[in-house]
């Protein structure tokens, strides 16, 4: 087993940036280049090792889609902005690598970092291939295995109990059967194997990009300021009360605050974030316009104009009852 999550190495179809000291790489520039350069608009992952912590950024066609952290407490999905904030501005330690990988492998990686594994039967010798593979065949297993051999992470995708595809960290030579067999046959390796299983990997979850989160924060703040300017001195309190009322069914609203309390980075997809913000806007504007002294559609048009194309693309205007021309 690796001494630290930061020591893990994952499979790749192409290495774009070999494992390099983090001090030599400007991570945000690397991600910007991946988005702007057509040749770099690939799907893959950026893995950043920081002492006992591994930060993984998942990219789909050049855009950062999600982020996870793996440390001594386990593995979990985190907001993209929070993951980027954990990268030291002037790192004295740590390493970074940027690799291309198939989307299915990215889904496997994300699931192992964000979901609990399926349990094995009591007494199951998972490191014994003579027990493991017949068992998976007998239950016609559909899903995938994560096999960690010291610091090498490997994935086997199963369909009806047989291996359909393999993503291996070992050298790209020999048949898949031979390469998998080597994971179990090296001297002293069996005791170092850690094998876990998950159900069929779904599509990689795509988080709302930090730019959209920031745009909605500025939009909600501008709405409160305009209401105050229109004579609604209690608008901040109304905004916060509405947020608290809705947050149970609209969890993205934990990422907003209107009376100075600290807020969390929201961990949600763009559609869910947009729906949550739209629900808050509806309730705030309905309450604030009860005396009919202003027109919500005109106010909404005013505060969304500068970023109207972003909000329209996100579907915000389709979820409010006022037509924003």
Secondary structure, 3 states (H helix, E strand, C coil): CCCCHHHCECCCCEEEEEEEEHHHCCHHHHHHHHHHCHHHCCCEEEEEEECCEEEEEEEECCEEEEEEEEECCEEEECCHHHHHHCCCCCCCCCEEEEEECCHHHHHHHHHHHHCCCECCCCCCCCCCHHHHHHHHHHCCCCEEEEEEECCEEEEEEEECCEEEEEECCCCCCCCHHHHHHHHHHCCCCHHHEEEEEECCCCCCCCECCHHHHHHHHHHHHHHHHHHHHCCCCCHHHHHHHHHHHHCCCCHHHHHCCCCCCCCCCCCCEHHHHHHHHHHHHHHHHHHHCCCCCCCHHHHHHHHHHHHHHHHHHHCCHHHCCCCCC
